[in-house]
């Protein structure tokens, strides 16, 4: 097999690990590809690089390809999500003024109970809370909106502003935002700079949120089956390695390098281990499955996940476009086509009732040993992809 | 007669910003505003109700602009990144020059073109200068490392400067590497051993 170099864009975040590790640990080499990893300065730049063909694949916010399918955003191109790179991994945090008020109320910072956190925040705030998020089309926005709509806070209690993650701490300090929802390690950076505290992990709102996807242009995904397959399998092997506990220290070291995240390995390890430090007061909480890369069909692009995103986006922006059509950008068909040659256990169905799994549950699969992990929404709601509300 | 175009330039570097603003003003019929700090960017942009917003493609605050693509945003006028349609070739040139432009929906391409031509020329120049600066810096860094490696060799082997450089060069050629890379490896190793 001739070795091919693929330009791939990523944002410097812990959840870019499957791509970085694929290259660094030789999983790309095993498939006779080399990943030319290009750090993007912003999500819009990353999207443009992919859309214009500067790169062939990218680490992307899961709602972006769906939003583009609905005609939202500053660029028109057809993108495909060929696999899910990570499940969960965001944090919701608050700045010092809110943190102090919550402490004065005796709030326990359990880093788990979404309803209690909302109630505490409600009684600590007067007027609208301004939340910083990395991008208008992101799981961060969807989780935040879902959470406030269905708790004491209420849909009108917050204003959402875009703040690039590396500037989140600065925006808190300047008083531009009161709180934030961001991917690691940027929440921990806020904590270590003494500017605020972590309130909830993303999984406290939705346990099975597809966070980042591996995205390509739709035409590339369809006309380069060989390369797509090699890329997909290299990333899958990489995520399998990442899921082993003994890989954690090496993974944190590699990600911390100057050319990738350029931040201390200890800071990166928090997301990988789920041992989160919540504030300058040193509260530490263990959050299992804080960020998942592999196992239980984590990387399978469920059509139903895309439908959930599409329906949320269509409703929030008052769109008439058909959400189910937009949801087809999650290419479970391509995933099946390229992963059958591996020992991945593929689910029998491409859609599931989102939020219906409360305990690890065996489901029909190609190898008959697939257990899906809980994917509960905090309010117990179930999203039926065939009958969305 | 059509109204003058309102252009907002987002740029933190003062000198670069002045260059861009001046060039745009000279190019003709537009009013140009500069936003130098990204705090509350969307609100500041909305205050000018611009027809076109220009921002460096490498600027991380570009993501804040994305909010303006939503009709419900503070502008209440959707903007699109200047990418497709009649002026497709221009868009590619803009990306290569490192400028991204957000244009208010419905603005005719022929009105955008003069502004974009100027912006592209200006941003290309800035980008070239930045690359040259980066290359000069790198060359300087390499020079320093090579000097340190030469010093280490001279001390360890009791040879003179020319002989030390010849040794570095020969090693680099034998291994098919750059002299600077060999020098860096030597300096790192010496640091570890010393």
Interface residues (C-beta under 8 A of the other chain):
Chain A: X41 X42 X43 X44 X45 X48 X51 X52 X54 X72 X73 X74 X75 X76 X134 X135 X136 X137 X161 X162 X163 X164 X166 X167 X171 X174 X176 X317 X318
Chain B: X38 X39 X40 X42 X57 X58 X59 X60 X61 X62 X63 X64 X65 X66 X67 X69 X70 X72 X79 X80 X81 X83 X84 X92 X95 X100 X102
